[in-house]
Amino acid sequence: MSHQNLESLRNRVDELNLEILRLINERAEVVEEIGQVKEKQGVNRFDPLRERHMLDLIKENNKGPLSQGTVNHLFKEIFKTALKLQENNQKKKLLVSRKSKPEDTIVTVNGEPIGEGLPSFVFGPCAVESYEQTEAVAAAVAGKGLKLMRGGAYKPRTSPYDFQGLGLEGLKILKDVGQKHGLGIISEIVTPSHLDEALEYVDVIQIGARNMQNFELLKAAGETNKPVLLKRGLAATIDEFIHAAEYIMSKGNDQIILCERGIRTYEKATRNTLDISAVPILKQETHLPVFVDVVHSTGRRDLLLPCAKAAIAIGADGVMAEVHPDPAVALSDSQQQMDIPTFDKFYDSLQVFMKQYELKA
């Protein structure tokens, strides 16, 4: 009898397990519906007051033998799983998500396909200071057969007393030297009001780290037909970075390049901390090409080459760095810009590295 009773009890446990499984999945389906309603209403998915109400209701009806602490732990895990389910469902709907578009997005600028497999390179001065300075860098960049150049016309700076850029005059200089040397121009735009006048002069709109969550600027850039290079914010999570790109794409512009440029941490050895792991995460989570800015992430000329190699090795679609004819007299970020001879050595070393890397692969 005892053996039969044991089997009967085990069978009952199996039945209860299946019933619990059915109820948990049924609850998950209801939670998904709640998530859809919240999304339409623009309501935050996590509601601590609602969770407290559910736990109080469970406590009032808990007759044991499980302790209330154990019951709370079990149901909190169920609640967390439900919240995660809502988050995953939302990610599936993101336009930038790999789940929405499995194939890679290729952004073509000045005949250069970005995101097709081979890394692209973007070099240029931190700030446009004069025609002669910008033209010297453009000649060096074009001399290597490259097709893209960066340069700052509008410079958002930490101090209001620092050089803020030449503005529209800087954009005109960039366009002139770009046309002279056959280079596509990437330059930062800092306000929606500057966007219309800038479209005539740039091939790619750059949105800098300090403007990553300038939502009006993101939406305005999304309404243009120009590619956008979006930099990660100084302290932005990857999820926040992805949602910033979603703002642009939600307005119809899918030509977006993400750029990891280092994040602020407690470390002082470098200007910022290069989150190199962001590259494969972004490439897995989104279908967009990913660049690495090795200058703003390190702030040190001696680290540019190893960090550029790391970016290429981990799968970045492009590398950005700054070049100035005479960094010692640069009006911004003098300590991190390469002079032209250093730039020549830097680029030659990258070419050697890529050949070795291809052989090993």
Secondary structure, DSSP 4 states (H G I P E B T S, - for coil): -HHHHHHHHHHHHHHHHHHHHHHHHHHHHHHHHHHHHHHHHT--S--HHHHHHHHHHHHHT--SSS-HHHHHHHHHHHHHHHHHHHHHHHHHH-TTBTTT--SPP-EEETTEEETSSSPEEEEE-SS---HHHHHHHHHHHHTTT--EEE--SS---SSTTS----THHHHHHHHHHHHHHT-EEEEE--SHHHHHHHTTT-SEEEE-GGGTT-HHHHHHHHTSSS-EEEEPPTT--HHHHHHHHHHHHTTT---EEEEE--B--S--SSSSB--TTHHHHHHHHBSS-EEEEHHHHH--GGGHHHHHHHHHHHT-SEEEEEB-S-GGG-SS-TTTPBPHHHHHHHHHHHHHHHHHHHHH-
